[in-house]
Amino acid sequence: MKVSIIIPVHNAARYLPACLTAVLGQSLKDIEVICIDDGSFDSSGAILSEFSQKDPRLSFIRQNHSGPGAARNLGIGYAIGEYLGFVDSDDIPHEDMVSQLYYTAKENGSDMAVCYPSCFDDLTKAPTDPSYFQQAKKMLYDGGKVTTTYDQNEIPYLLPWVPAAPWNKIVKTSLVRKSQARFSETIKHEDLPFYVMVMLHAQRITILRKELYRYRINCPTSLTGNPGLTAYRDIIKIFEEVHKTTPQYLIKKKPVRNALNMLHILHVNIWLNRIYRDKKINQSQKKELFGKIHTQVKKLPPVKVPGWIDHLQYLMVRYNVPALFRWKVKLDRLKESLYKIYTIQSRKACPQPTKKLNK
């Protein structure tokens, strides 16, 4: 078995058929698909049963609702593939994703192969490219090469920039088990401890600069689409867990420490922007979260964040200036609104094509 694909499922009936069709339709046929029904109470279980009857490569296990981290950990225990991959139940992988990642990893003798995502808005169906992914692509650019393989001493450089999500990569099953990498089962952002552990234990990692995974933005069933106060508070807790679970002999290495610090800062920047844009969170809660994140960040050695705006935002957090951060987010919103108005007016100003009359 070449690749085991694990899919955690929780009340995903709206998206699940398209996801399973894409996964089972992969051009690489020597795969197994392990779905974990994480206490769904919609028709997800019936959909899984129907697909498993049609295709014996798909199996599913039911568990009480325990979260995506517990579901993925359970799936890892059943996997028999040479490599492990993960797919979210509301996303759609390209039909060649698993094949291209697998053969890229094999050809380069890599423990992990990573591709790029292409994102689309669940509400508008329009393609979108979040700023974090734009920055990651910029930092991972290598003179127009489609693939680049990094050895162990170069991997800390990759750590902050490869998206800390399991769905756009495959990793050797033996590496996952040897490193004892696990997803957090009690804290949101459960991907981070797993991601850090497998990255830092890998001997070689290959980046495949192709968009092979369609990632859904603004999806109501996902953490990023509907985070909530618990998820915001957990961004503080998850980095405490990362530092506890990462072996001390790795943390003692300066490149690893620097990489973990940069990863921390980048995620803080992303999530503070979301916190201050979230209308469901009041100003008192935002100030509380900002203060706790500031307390955590000021303990880290100073870093130089690429991009002057991102670095300025980091300084606002480090030196505890929430009022300035709030105004920065307001200016971002104003800029976005003006851009939308400009786009609409530009479309109105463009002459519409006229239909030719039939004579």
C-alpha positions as semicolon CSV with decimal commas, in nm:
position;residue;x (nm);y (nm);z (nm)
1;M;0,000;0,000;0,000
2;K;0,155;0,328;-0,111
3;V;-0,049;0,591;0,074
4;S;-0,303;0,594;0,356
5;I;-0,536;0,895;0,352
6;I;-0,709;0,986;0,678
7;I;-1,023;1,201;0,680
8;P;-1,182;1,321;1,006
9;V;-1,556;1,372;0,958
10;H;-1,795;1,566;1,179
11;N;-2,134;1,678;1,045
12;A;-1,987;1,727;0,698
13;A;-2,275;1,586;0,492
14;R;-2,297;1,902;0,280
15;Y;-1,939;1,867;0,153
16;L;-1,852;1,501;0,209
17;P;-1,969;1,346;-0,124
18;A;-1,753;1,585;-0,330
19;C;-1,455;1,525;-0,100
20;L;-1,483;1,143;-0,109
21;T;-1,538;1,142;-0,486
22;A;-1,217;1,343;-0,531
23;V;-1,015;1,125;-0,292
24;L;-1,133;0,792;-0,436
25;G;-1,085;0,933;-0,786
26;Q;-0,713;0,989;-0,734
27;S;-0,497;0,881;-1,026
28;L;-0,282;0,683;-0,780
29;K;-0,503;0,380;-0,714
30;D;-0,287;0,199;-0,457
31;I;-0,430;0,391;-0,162
32;E;-0,651;0,329;0,137
33;V;-0,895;0,586;0,272
34;I;-0,965;0,581;0,646
35;C;-1,254;0,800;0,756
36;I;-1,321;0,868;1,123
37;D;-1,683;0,961;1,191
38;D;-1,631;1,187;1,490
39;G;-1,976;1,166;1,646
40;S;-2,168;1,310;1,350
41;F;-2,542;1,352;1,396
42;D;-2,625;1,447;1,038
43;S;-2,620;1,208;0,741
44;S;-2,237;1,183;0,727
45;G;-2,246;0,824;0,859
46;A;-2,488;0,714;0,589
47;I;-2,273;0,877;0,320
48;L;-1,963;0,698;0,449
49;S;-2,149;0,367;0,451
50;E;-2,268;0,420;0,094
51;F;-1,919;0,505;-0,036
52;S;-1,756;0,214;0,151
53;Q;-1,997;-0,030;-0,015
54;K;-1,905;0,106;-0,358
55;D;-1,528;0,113;-0,303
56;P;-1,355;-0,135;-0,066
57;R;-1,053;0,096;-0,036
58;L;-1,263;0,315;0,195
59;S;-1,320;0,210;0,555
60;F;-1,470;0,411;0,836
61;I;-1,468;0,403;1,214
62;R;-1,716;0,569;1,445
63;Q;-1,612;0,736;1,769
64;N;-1,778;0,966;2,020
65;H;-1,719;1,329;1,935
66;S;-1,360;1,393;2,042
67;G;-1,236;1,646;1,787
68;P;-1,026;1,628;1,468
69;G;-0,700;1,569;1,657
70;A;-0,830;1,253;1,824
71;A;-0,985;1,139;1,495
72;R;-0,656;1,173;1,306
73;N;-0,461;1,001;1,584
74;L;-0,705;0,709;1,571
75;G;-0,665;0,685;1,194
76;I;-0,285;0,681;1,221
77;G;-0,309;0,365;1,432
78;Y;-0,494;0,181;1,153
79;A;-0,283;0,307;0,859
80;I;-0,078;0,053;0,663
81;G;0,045;0,277;0,379
82;E;0,410;0,362;0,323
83;Y;0,311;0,730;0,345
84;L;0,036;0,909;0,534
85;G;-0,180;1,188;0,399
86;F;-0,469;1,384;0,547
87;V;-0,769;1,550;0,385
88;D;-1,031;1,771;0,549
89;S;-1,387;1,657;0,477
90;D;-1,488;1,994;0,327
91;D;-1,196;2,021;0,083
92;I;-1,124;1,884;-0,265
93;P;-0,779;1,748;-0,360
94;H;-0,671;1,757;-0,724
95;E;-0,697;1,417;-0,890
96;D;-0,316;1,394;-0,925
97;M;-0,226;1,530;-0,581
98;V;-0,146;1,200;-0,408
99;S;0,034;1,062;-0,713
100;Q;0,251;1,368;-0,762
101;L;0,337;1,394;-0,393
102;Y;0,415;1,022;-0,367
103;Y;0,642;1,000;-0,671
104;T;0,808;1,333;-0,584
105;A;0,892;1,195;-0,239
106;K;1,018;0,864;-0,379
107;E;1,232;1,020;-0,652
108;N;1,402;1,250;-0,402
109;G;1,427;1,003;-0,112
110;S;1,219;1,237;0,104
111;D;1,037;1,174;0,428
112;M;0,781;1,439;0,337
113;A;0,649;1,603;0,021
114;V;0,450;1,927;0,030
115;C;0,235;2,096;-0,236
116;Y;0,065;2,436;-0,249
117;P;-0,306;2,491;-0,183
118;S;-0,545;2,686;-0,401
119;C;-0,810;2,853;-0,187
120;F;-1,169;2,942;-0,267
121;D;-1,441;3,121;-0,072
122;D;-1,725;2,891;0,032
123;L;-1,973;3,181;0,022
124;T;-1,883;3,337;-0,314
125;K;-1,706;3,035;-0,472
126;A;-1,445;3,285;-0,593
127;P;-1,073;3,201;-0,574
128;T;-0,883;3,377;-0,298
129;D;-0,522;3,385;-0,181
130;P;-0,483;3,465;0,192
131;S;-0,186;3,684;0,278
132;Y;-0,017;3,408;0,481
133;F;-0,010;3,174;0,180
134;Q;0,117;3,458;-0,040
135;Q;0,400;3,525;0,205
136;A;0,480;3,153;0,233
137;K;0,506;3,117;-0,146
138;K;0,736;3,418;-0,157
139;M;0,964;3,279;0,114
140;L;0,970;2,931;-0,045
141;Y;1,042;3,064;-0,397
142;D;1,352;2,906;-0,550
143;G;1,429;3,071;-0,879
144;G;1,133;2,924;-1,066
145;K;1,208;2,561;-0,977
146;V;0,906;2,332;-0,955
147;T;1,065;2,112;-0,688
148;T;1,334;2,170;-0,427
149;T;1,459;1,914;-0,176
150;Y;1,589;2,029;0,161
151;D;1,823;1,827;0,384
152;Q;1,793;1,805;0,763
153;N;2,015;2,106;0,836
154;E;1,798;2,322;0,605
155;I;1,459;2,212;0,743
156;P;1,446;2,468;1,030
157;Y;1,435;2,739;0,762
158;L;1,121;2,576;0,619
159;L;0,941;2,540;0,951
160;P;0,779;2,886;0,974
161;W;0,680;2,899;0,607
162;V;0,537;2,559;0,516
163;P;0,167;2,588;0,616
164;A;0,123;2,410;0,950
165;A;-0,163;2,196;0,826
166;P;-0,165;1,824;0,746
167;W;-0,374;1,837;0,428
168;N;-0,119;1,955;0,168
169;K;0,152;1,701;0,240
170;I;0,235;1,334;0,277
171;V;0,482;1,198;0,533
172;K;0,638;0,856;0,585
173;T;0,427;0,649;0,821
174;S;0,743;0,507;0,980
175;L;0,862;0,863;1,063
176;V;0,530;0,951;1,227
177;R;0,548;0,642;1,447
178;K;0,917;0,672;1,526
179;S;0,886;1,038;1,625
180;Q;0,561;0,965;1,815
181;A;0,408;1,270;1,649
182;R;0,049;1,325;1,758
183;F;-0,223;1,583;1,709
184;S;-0,341;1,763;2,020
185;E;-0,670;1,617;2,144
186;T;-0,758;1,887;2,397
187;I;-0,664;2,217;2,231
188;K;-0,774;2,384;1,907
189;H;-0,501;2,437;1,640
190;E;-0,425;2,068;1,696
191;D;-0,208;2,049;1,383
192;L;0,089;2,241;1,525
193;P;0,246;1,981;1,761
194;F;0,219;1,710;1,492
195;Y;0,357;1,939;1,221
196;V;0,655;2,055;1,428
197;M;0,743;1,702;1,540
198;V;0,745;1,545;1,191
199;M;0,926;1,842;1,034
200;L;1,206;1,840;1,290
201;H;1,253;1,460;1,270
202;A;1,255;1,444;0,889
203;Q;1,585;1,384;0,709
204;R;1,468;1,527;0,375
205;I;1,164;1,731;0,267
206;T;1,066;1,817;-0,090
207;I;0,855;2,121;-0,184
208;L;0,641;2,071;-0,495
209;R;0,534;2,415;-0,617
210;K;0,203;2,312;-0,768
211;E;-0,146;2,396;-0,642
212;L;-0,290;2,049;-0,590
213;Y;-0,526;2,094;-0,296
214;R;-0,846;2,303;-0,307
215;Y;-0,892;2,454;0,038
216;R;-1,227;2,599;0,137
217;I;-1,225;2,943;0,310
218;N;-1,515;3,081;0,518
219;C;-1,661;2,737;0,571
220;P;-1,898;2,730;0,873
221;T;-1,784;2,379;0,974
222;S;-1,413;2,470;0,993
223;L;-1,211;2,629;1,272
224;T;-1,084;2,908;1,046
225;G;-1,434;2,984;0,921
226;N;-1,596;2,997;1,265
227;P;-1,326;3,016;1,535
228;G;-1,487;3,153;1,852
229;L;-1,336;3,265;2,182
230;T;-1,210;2,918;2,279
231;A;-1,004;2,890;1,960
232;Y;-0,857;3,235;2,020
233;R;-0,754;3,146;2,374
234;D;-0,612;2,815;2,253
235;I;-0,364;2,989;2,022
236;I;-0,182;3,078;2,346
237;K;-0,208;2,725;2,488
238;I;-0,101;2,543;2,172
239;F;0,246;2,699;2,162
240;E;0,295;2,603;2,524
241;E;0,217;2,247;2,416
242;V;0,454;2,270;2,118
243;H;0,743;2,367;2,348
244;K;0,654;2,088;2,594
245;T;0,632;1,816;2,328
246;T;0,938;1,916;2,122
247;P;1,244;1,728;2,256
248;Q;1,492;1,945;2,447
249;Y;1,786;1,824;2,239
250;L;1,618;1,984;1,936
251;I;1,520;2,307;2,115
252;K;1,884;2,349;2,226
253;K;1,981;2,394;1,859
254;K;1,978;2,764;1,773
255;P;1,829;2,724;1,420
256;V;1,541;2,521;1,569
257;R;1,477;2,778;1,846
258;N;1,478;3,060;1,591
259;A;1,241;2,869;1,364
260;L;0,997;2,795;1,649
261;N;1,003;3,161;1,755
262;M;0,930;3,280;1,401
263;L;0,651;3,023;1,363
264;H;0,503;3,151;1,689
265;I;0,514;3,515;1,579
266;L;0,364;3,446;1,236
267;H;0,069;3,261;1,388
268;V;0,017;3,535;1,646
269;N;0,003;3,793;1,365
270;I;-0,253;3,589;1,171
271;W;-0,480;3,520;1,466
272;L;-0,468;3,867;1,620
273;N;-0,593;4,005;1,290
274;R;-0,883;3,760;1,305
275;I;-0,953;3,843;1,669
276;Y;-0,976;4,217;1,601
277;R;-1,198;4,161;1,298
278;D;-1,438;3,930;1,482
279;K;-1,754;4,125;1,571
280;K;-1,866;3,847;1,807
281;I;-1,575;3,926;2,041
282;N;-1,615;4,243;2,250
283;Q;-1,338;4,498;2,309
284;S;-1,274;4,378;2,664
285;Q;-1,217;4,020;2,542
286;K;-0,993;4,144;2,260
287;K;-0,784;4,344;2,504
288;E;-0,758;4,041;2,735
289;L;-0,638;3,818;2,451
290;F;-0,394;4,082;2,328
291;G;-0,247;4,112;2,678
292;K;-0,199;3,736;2,718
293;I;-0,038;3,705;2,375
294;H;0,188;4,004;2,456
295;T;0,299;3,833;2,779
296;Q;0,393;3,521;2,581
297;V;0,564;3,707;2,295
298;K;0,779;3,936;2,512
299;K;0,948;3,627;2,661
300;L;1,077;3,530;2,315
301;P;1,403;3,671;2,176
302;P;1,346;3,962;1,933
303;V;1,299;3,858;1,569
304;K;1,295;4,035;1,234
305;V;0,968;3,948;1,062
306;P;0,984;3,970;0,679
307;G;0,774;4,258;0,544
308;W;0,764;4,596;0,721
309;I;0,389;4,584;0,793
310;D;0,414;4,238;0,950
311;H;0,718;4,346;1,148
312;L;0,539;4,660;1,267
313;Q;0,245;4,447;1,376
314;Y;0,483;4,221;1,569
315;L;0,633;4,525;1,746
316;M;0,284;4,641;1,849
317;V;0,234;4,305;2,019
318;R;0,581;4,287;2,172
319;Y;0,554;4,635;2,325
320;N;0,184;4,598;2,418
321;V;0,015;4,868;2,208
322;P;-0,338;4,728;2,151
323;A;-0,488;5,068;2,059
324;L;-0,244;5,106;1,768
325;F;-0,314;4,749;1,658
326;R;-0,688;4,821;1,661
327;W;-0,637;5,123;1,434
328;K;-0,416;4,916;1,204
329;V;-0,702;4,667;1,156
330;K;-0,949;4,952;1,094
331;L;-0,721;5,091;0,823
332;D;-0,697;4,744;0,668
333;R;-1,077;4,725;0,654
334;L;-1,100;5,072;0,502
335;K;-0,846;4,979;0,236
336;E;-1,044;4,662;0,154
337;S;-1,372;4,857;0,131
338;L;-1,219;5,118;-0,099
339;Y;-1,078;4,843;-0,318
340;K;-1,423;4,680;-0,346
341;I;-1,581;5,015;-0,439
342;Y;-1,309;5,076;-0,697
343;T;-1,361;4,729;-0,845
344;I;-1,739;4,775;-0,870
345;Q;-1,706;5,122;-1,026
346;S;-1,445;4,993;-1,272
347;R;-1,683;4,719;-1,385
348;K;-1,965;4,971;-1,431
349;A;-1,737;5,198;-1,633
350;C;-1,641;4,917;-1,869
351;P;-1,860;4,909;-2,180
352;Q;-2,081;4,602;-2,189
353;P;-2,060;4,384;-2,501
354;T;-2,363;4,428;-2,724
355;K;-2,538;4,141;-2,891
356;K;-2,545;4,142;-3,268
357;L;-2,892;4,156;-3,411
358;N;-2,987;3,878;-3,649
359;K;-3,077;4,016;-3,985
